[in-house]
């Protein structure tokens, strides 16, 4: 067993689907599948039940999972200890992030930054991507995790990943019966969406407009779980990133792909032209974590 296999095991257990797990782990689907099979061969038992719709841990997989998380945590702590012994960074670091971005666990990253650089004064704010981009440009935030393709001038961006967005609908909705939802099918539908400052709202609006569709957003929210609850209650349909559709709160909702061109959910880390030196070190830390899964 090695750290790479443990990383893939955790990703697959969390995502319950090979394609999404491979995207989270930053590896090809075939590479992830081969690593899991090799681990199962080494242990002499299946670690996952595989169906056409979902992948779930077996009893053996569930028994191994907490040990895998511990191994990854200990490896991260070991790297942090070495870093602390060779470099002491001080000063302030202002970080911002939009809620529930996918591709990066911001809370875990903040924990690692605090552990690795205990002398750094961290300030964290959660806001919509549009507001965060403006804050980075103004010099009010050193590093932000945002979504969207069009980030404009005076920011340096570091793309973390991208994947197509999908449609969420109540199971009784007519669109739930479609294999693929055409853009024309969305005319006249009521939508649940986020406030204008959220990147997901802009991505959905721009894609619909490009397809000649005007969306009717009847409920605008500032919380992912509220959006899912409103869709569950039949208040409208929603365009969301795939990882949002995979949340436990979305269980029972119909998840349908959108006809090409499907809007892309793109997540990036951004800094200003004259960002704090600590922001660059956090990006190096993030790169190291991503490299571990490559």
Secondary structure as UniProt FT lines:
FT   HELIX           3..15
FT   HELIX           18..25
FT   HELIX           29..43
FT   STRAND          48..50
FT   STRAND          55..57
FT   HELIX           59..86
FT   STRAND          90..97
FT   TURN            99..100
FT   HELIX           106..116
FT   STRAND          119..126
FT   HELIX           129..138
FT   STRAND          143..147
FT   STRAND          155..169
FT   TURN            171..172
FT   HELIX           174..177
FT   STRAND          180..181
FT   HELIX           183..186
FT   TURN            187..188
FT   STRAND          190..194
FT   TURN            196..197
FT   HELIX           199..210
FT   TURN            211..212
FT   STRAND          216..221
FT   HELIX           224..232
FT   TURN            233..234
FT   STRAND          237..241
FT   HELIX           242..245
FT   HELIX           248..250
FT   TURN            251..252
FT   STRAND          254..258
FT   STRAND          264..272
FT   TURN            273..274
FT   HELIX           277..292
//
